[in-house]
Structure formats: C-alpha cells, structure tokens
Amino acid sequence: MFAELRTPSGTLAIASSATVPLLGDDAAEARANRSVTLDFLVADVDATYVALQDVVDLFVNHPTA
C-alpha cells in the first residue's frame, strides 16, 4: 500500500511496512521512534552525495545505478 499527498511545496508519501525492505538493513524499526525516511529529488545524485559527506553521519543506502 502506498499513498502520496502532493502540494505545491512538496509531497508526503505514506507506505506500508511491505516497502521497508527496500530502504536497506536496519533502516526502520517498529515503535523505535526513529523510523522516518526523507527522500529528495536532486539534479545530480552523485554530486549531491559527495557534497553531503561532511554533513551526514550515516547513509543507509548509497547511490546505485
């Protein structure tokens, strides 16, 4: 199950637990209050990934082809 609420300033997506394995190992844990996933649409994912190396402590998944 998946739903999106699109607005002029962004999109809120709500997915069922069936999509959790797609996020990577240990990305989400039930009732842990730490299981929010943020996705961003960028022009160049590889360049953005490099630029965020000094800002982000943990990448759950890395860019893939």
C-alpha positions as CSV (number, residue, x, y, z in Angstrom):
1,M,0.0,0.0,0.0
2,F,1.3,3.4,-0.9
3,A,-0.2,6.9,-1.0
4,E,1.0,10.4,-1.9
5,L,-0.3,13.8,-0.9
6,R,1.1,16.3,-3.4
7,T,1.2,20.0,-2.6
8,P,2.9,23.0,-4.3
9,S,5.7,22.9,-1.8
10,G,6.3,19.1,-1.5
11,T,4.9,15.6,-1.4
12,L,4.1,13.5,1.6
13,A,4.3,9.8,0.8
14,I,2.9,7.1,3.2
15,A,3.8,3.5,2.6
16,S,3.0,0.2,4.2
17,S,5.5,-1.9,6.1
18,A,5.9,-4.0,2.9
19,T,8.2,-1.3,1.5
20,V,10.6,-1.3,4.5
21,P,13.0,-3.9,3.0
22,L,13.6,-1.5,0.1
23,L,15.1,1.0,2.5
24,G,18.0,-1.2,3.5
25,D,19.0,-3.2,6.5
26,D,18.0,-1.6,9.9
27,A,16.5,1.5,8.2
28,A,13.3,1.2,10.0
29,E,12.3,-0.3,13.3
30,A,8.8,-0.6,14.6
31,R,8.0,1.5,17.7
32,A,11.6,2.8,17.8
33,N,10.6,6.5,17.1
34,R,13.5,6.7,14.7
35,S,12.0,5.4,11.5
36,V,11.4,8.5,9.4
37,T,12.8,8.4,5.9
38,L,13.4,11.5,3.8
39,D,13.8,11.4,0.1
40,F,14.9,14.3,-2.0
41,L,14.8,14.8,-5.8
42,V,18.1,16.4,-7.0
43,A,19.5,17.1,-10.4
44,D,22.8,15.1,-9.8
45,V,22.5,12.5,-7.1
46,D,26.2,11.6,-7.3
47,A,27.4,15.2,-6.8
48,T,24.9,15.7,-4.0
49,Y,26.1,12.5,-2.3
50,V,29.7,13.8,-2.4
51,A,28.7,17.2,-1.2
52,L,26.9,15.7,1.8
53,Q,29.8,13.5,3.0
54,D,30.8,16.1,5.7
55,V,27.2,16.8,6.7
56,V,25.5,13.4,7.0
57,D,26.7,11.0,9.7
58,L,25.0,7.8,8.3
59,F,23.8,7.0,4.8
60,V,21.6,3.9,4.9
61,N,21.9,3.4,1.2
62,H,24.4,4.8,-1.2
63,P,23.6,5.9,-4.8
64,T,23.3,3.0,-7.2
65,A,22.8,2.7,-10.9
